[in-house]
Amino acid sequence: MASEKHLKGCFTDDRDDALACRFFYWGHLEGKRYDICLTQLSKEFFISETVIGQRLMQRQDFLKQLRLKNTTRKELQRKYPFFSWN
């Protein structure tokens, strides 16, 4: 039972990084409004818009790095090839 408890949430950081990258894609590269981004991300990640907003707040530094580096679609696609970046 202890090992199951240890595994709970072990992929949360990876998921939140992917979530931030998708938010960057939809909001910055595709120019979608914040509310539209949240709706799309909710469909992609199967979590509520409220949770997405909270997670993105915790990833502000990561999002800032994406903007400062002028991250491209191609770079995002290399990192997460299983998403559609078209």
Phi, psi and chi 1 to 4 in degrees:
 res  aa     phi    psi   chi1   chi2   chi3   chi4
   1 MET       -  -35.6 -157.4   56.9  134.5      -
   2 ALA   -64.0  -36.8      -      -      -      -
   3 SER   -67.0  -34.8   63.0      -      -      -
   4 GLU   -63.5  -41.1  -72.6  179.6   23.5      -
   5 LYS   -64.6  -37.7 -169.6  172.0 -173.9  179.3
   6 HIS   -62.6  -36.0  176.8  -92.6      -      -
   7 LEU   -77.5  -19.3  -67.8  176.6      -      -
   8 LYS   -60.0  122.8 -176.1  176.2 -179.6 -178.4
   9 GLY    80.1   10.5      -      -      -      -
  10 CYS   -68.3  -20.0   67.1      -      -      -
  11 PHE  -105.0    7.1  -61.8  110.0      -      -
  12 THR   -61.1  -43.7  -55.9      -      -      -
  13 ASP   -63.7  -42.5  -73.1  -21.2      -      -
  14 ASP   -63.4  -43.6  -67.5  -22.6      -      -
  15 ARG   -61.5  -43.3 -176.4 -146.8   48.8 -151.7
  16 ASP   -68.3  -32.4  -70.4   -9.5      -      -
  17 ASP   -65.5  -44.8  -76.7  -11.0      -      -
  18 ALA   -63.3  -40.7      -      -      -      -
  19 LEU   -59.7  -44.8 -176.9   68.1      -      -
  20 ALA   -64.7  -40.0      -      -      -      -
  21 CYS   -64.3  -41.7  -75.1      -      -      -
  22 ARG   -66.9  -37.6  -71.1  -58.0  -78.4  176.1
  23 PHE   -62.8  -44.0  176.5   75.6      -      -
  24 PHE   -59.1  -44.0  177.8   79.4      -      -
  25 TYR   -60.3  -54.6  166.7   74.4      -      -
  26 TRP   -66.3  -42.6  -73.7  116.0      -      -
  27 GLY   -81.5  -47.1      -      -      -      -
  28 HIS   -88.2  -49.1 -173.7   73.1      -      -
  29 LEU   -80.7  -35.8  -61.9  177.3      -      -
  30 GLU   -96.1  -12.6  -70.9  -67.6  -48.2      -
  31 GLY    71.2   26.4      -      -      -      -
  32 LYS   -79.3  150.4  -56.8  -69.4 -176.5 -170.1
  33 ARG   -66.8  157.0  -70.2 -171.3  -26.0 -115.6
  34 TYR   -55.0  -47.3  179.9   76.1      -      -
  35 ASP   -64.9  -36.5   60.9  -39.3      -      -
  36 ILE   -67.0  -40.7  -59.1  -65.4      -      -
  37 CYS   -59.1  -46.2  -69.0      -      -      -
  38 LEU   -62.0  -41.6  -67.7 -174.5      -      -
  39 THR   -62.0  -45.5  -60.6      -      -      -
  40 GLN   -63.8  -44.6 -178.9   62.9   34.2      -
  41 LEU   -65.0  -35.2  -67.2  170.5      -      -
  42 SER   -61.3  -39.5 -179.0      -      -      -
  43 LYS   -69.1  -39.4  -68.6  175.3 -174.0  175.4
  44 GLU   -72.8  -36.7  -70.4 -178.8   10.0      -
  45 PHE  -109.2   -3.5  -72.4   87.3      -      -
  46 PHE    58.4   40.1  -55.6  101.7      -      -
  47 ILE  -132.8  158.9   51.9  178.3      -      -
  48 SER   -70.8  156.7   73.4      -      -      -
  49 GLU   -62.1  -33.0  -65.8  175.6   15.6      -
  50 THR   -63.4  -46.9  -57.0      -      -      -
  51 VAL   -63.9  -40.7  171.3      -      -      -
  52 ILE   -59.1  -46.7  -68.2  168.4      -      -
  53 GLY   -58.6  -42.1      -      -      -      -
  54 GLN   -64.7  -43.9  -67.5  167.7  -12.2      -
  55 ARG   -66.1  -38.2  -65.0  -58.5 -176.8  168.8
  56 LEU   -67.2  -34.9  -68.9  174.6      -      -
  57 MET   -61.1  -38.0  -69.9  -67.8  -72.4      -
  58 GLN   -74.0  -16.3  -66.3  173.9   -5.6      -
  59 ARG  -107.9   22.1  -72.1  -70.1 -168.9  -91.8
  60 GLN   -58.7  -40.4  -76.8 -174.4   15.4      -
  61 ASP   -64.2  -40.7  -69.7  -20.7      -      -
  62 PHE   -63.6  -44.4 -178.0   70.4      -      -
  63 LEU   -63.2  -39.1  -74.4  164.8      -      -
  64 LYS   -62.4  -39.9 -173.1 -176.9 -111.4 -176.1
  65 GLN   -63.3  -41.0  -72.2  175.7   -6.5      -
  66 LEU   -59.6  -43.4  -68.2  173.5      -      -
  67 ARG   -66.9  -47.4  -79.1 -169.6  -60.7  -86.4
  68 LEU   -62.8  -34.8  -69.9  174.0      -      -
  69 LYS   -82.4   -3.1  -68.8  172.6  139.4 -179.3
  70 ASN    51.3   50.7  -70.8  -39.7      -      -
  71 THR   -56.0  135.2  -55.5      -      -      -
  72 THR  -100.5  166.6   64.5      -      -      -
  73 ARG   -58.0  -41.2  -71.7  173.5 -154.0  -96.2
  74 LYS   -61.1  -41.2 -164.3  165.6 -114.6  178.3
  75 GLU   -65.7  -41.1  -68.6  169.3  -45.4      -
  76 LEU   -64.3  -40.6  -66.1  170.7      -      -
  77 GLN   -64.8  -37.8 -171.8  170.8   24.9      -
  78 ARG   -63.8  -39.1  -84.9 -167.4  -66.4  -94.6
  79 LYS   -73.2  -39.7 -174.3  169.5  176.5  123.8
  80 TYR  -131.9   77.0  -61.8  105.3      -      -
  81 PRO   -68.1  -14.4   23.1  -30.5      -      -
  82 PHE   -83.9   -5.4   42.7   84.3      -      -
  83 PHE   -95.9  155.3  -76.8  115.7      -      -
  84 SER   -88.2  122.9  173.3      -      -      -
  85 TRP  -112.5   25.5  -59.2   98.5      -      -
  86 ASN   -86.1      -  -59.7  -29.9      -      -
